[in-house]
């Protein structure tokens, strides 16, 4: 099964925190998505995310302050709002979620399919959203990245590049990429000489062809990680010398290895998460007002502390400590070094490309 990048990342963050990388003390139960809303109060709003620690963290960072301001109770449902679930809910007319967590590109997919409400930018302040990431059917509220992590004992003088990633003669050892495509094909294209500005402008078939040829050129020196735990363990066991992994895992590796493993933001893949509103959401305009409140910098800092989510509002940077800035994919010096994922390209091509990539690396 091909899963979305954001879904995988959120599950991974939950798994990390359950192993005490970050402690929230949350233990919210998973709820089924299609339940009766008869329990709802008159003034209540339901947020759907991917469960685990994100349930309590979302309530603390965003739900409680919104309730205090408006008197509207916020319920967080950790039942995993996958695109198919959102569509089935809207198609059935039994809409129990008011706001759902997702990727920027899934907001494009579902919005064009008529499944989402358009964002009302007379309520949501677009000036509080990172420029270039204002979507018609979703609000970019947080970020995550794929970065090149490496063993410093193998690269004592300077971080490796993606050219180095494919130079096994000069830099022997195994490398790793994510087996579900996002953050994996981009480095392959860069190493093959494709300019960053052309990664998403070439035909999708050519994008895939170049990426697969480059990945396969590594032969037995490439291994593919499935979960964030896998990617981290490969470095701890010294099975790999470098790899493209989530920045959250890279940060934990640096801590757990005493600095032996670190990462570079250079040519990392910056990915925007987004909040969306299912078509016909019971909360109506209150759902728009809730999303607007999520962009308040002080609330985004709480989410950064509790969930390692880079704020979608750049103004939050002014409130970050030096330690937070180093870990925030959207912190201006980090962001400038990266390539922004093209959400329109992913909306159109991800399902097909990811499946073809997965099949290609398996053969």
Secondary structure, DSSP 8 states (H G I E B T S, - for coil): ----HHHHHHHHHHHHHHTTSS----------SS---TT--SSEEEEE---THHHHHHIIIIIHHHHHHH--EEEEE-S---HHHHHHHHHHT----SEEEEEHHHHHHHHHTT-B----TTTS-GGGS-TT-B-SS-EEEEEEEEEEEEETTT-SSS---HHHHT-TTTS-SEEEEETTSTTTHHHHHHHTT--GGGTTTS-HHHHHHHHHHHHHTTGGGEEEESSHHHHHHHHHTT-EEEEEEEHHHHHHHHHHTTTSEEEEEEEEEEEEEEEE-BTT-TTTHHHHHHHHHHT-HHHHHHHHHHH--EESSGGGGGG--HHHHHH-TTSHHHHTTSEE--HHHHHHHHHHHHHHHHHHHH-
